[in-house]
Amino acid sequence: MPKMKTKAAARKRFTFTGTGKIKRKHAYHSHILTKKETTQKRNLDHTALVSRDDEKRVKRMLLA
């Protein structure tokens, strides 16, 4: 039986931190930026952590 492949879409979107948590980027920061406030755009620029409820699902996609 062949090896399980990592999901390519997940590989592009998530990275692991040094402690094993999963980082993600915010949505709504790629287009239609003229109507958004500067504060909102600045806050969307930072990375966030995947929620505890979604971690299992994301790890299964990355470590398959």
C-alpha positions as CSV (number, residue, x, y, z in Angstrom):
1,M,0.0,0.0,0.0
2,P,1.4,3.4,-0.9
3,K,2.3,6.1,1.6
4,M,-0.4,8.6,2.6
5,K,0.2,12.0,1.0
6,T,0.1,15.3,2.9
7,K,-2.8,17.5,1.6
8,A,-1.1,20.1,-0.6
9,A,-3.7,22.8,0.2
10,A,-3.1,22.3,3.9
11,R,0.7,22.3,3.5
12,K,0.5,25.8,1.8
13,R,-1.8,27.3,4.5
14,F,-0.5,26.0,7.9
15,T,2.9,25.8,9.6
16,F,3.9,24.4,13.0
17,T,5.4,26.5,15.8
18,G,8.3,25.2,17.8
19,T,6.0,24.0,20.5
20,G,3.8,22.0,18.1
21,K,0.9,24.5,17.7
22,I,-0.4,25.3,14.3
23,K,-0.2,28.8,12.8
24,R,-2.6,30.1,10.2
25,K,-3.2,33.4,8.4
26,H,-6.3,35.5,8.7
27,A,-8.9,35.6,5.9
28,Y,-10.2,38.8,4.2
29,H,-6.8,40.3,3.6
30,S,-6.3,39.6,-0.1
31,H,-8.6,41.9,-2.0
32,I,-11.3,44.6,-1.7
33,L,-9.1,46.4,0.8
34,T,-10.2,49.9,0.0
35,K,-13.3,49.8,2.1
36,K,-11.6,48.2,5.1
37,E,-10.2,50.3,7.9
38,T,-6.4,50.6,8.3
39,T,-6.8,49.0,11.8
40,Q,-8.6,46.1,10.5
41,K,-6.1,45.5,7.7
42,R,-3.2,45.8,10.2
43,N,-4.8,43.2,12.5
44,L,-5.5,40.8,9.7
45,D,-1.8,40.9,8.7
46,H,-0.8,39.0,11.9
47,T,-0.8,35.3,12.1
48,A,-3.1,33.4,14.5
49,L,-3.2,29.9,15.9
50,V,-5.6,27.2,14.8
51,S,-8.3,26.7,17.4
52,R,-8.2,23.8,19.7
53,D,-11.3,22.3,18.1
54,D,-9.8,22.3,14.6
55,E,-6.3,21.1,15.5
56,K,-7.0,17.4,15.2
57,R,-8.5,17.9,11.7
58,V,-5.6,20.0,10.5
59,K,-3.0,17.7,11.9
60,R,-4.6,14.8,10.1
61,M,-4.3,16.7,6.8
62,L,-0.7,17.6,7.5
63,L,0.6,14.4,9.0
64,A,-1.2,11.9,6.8
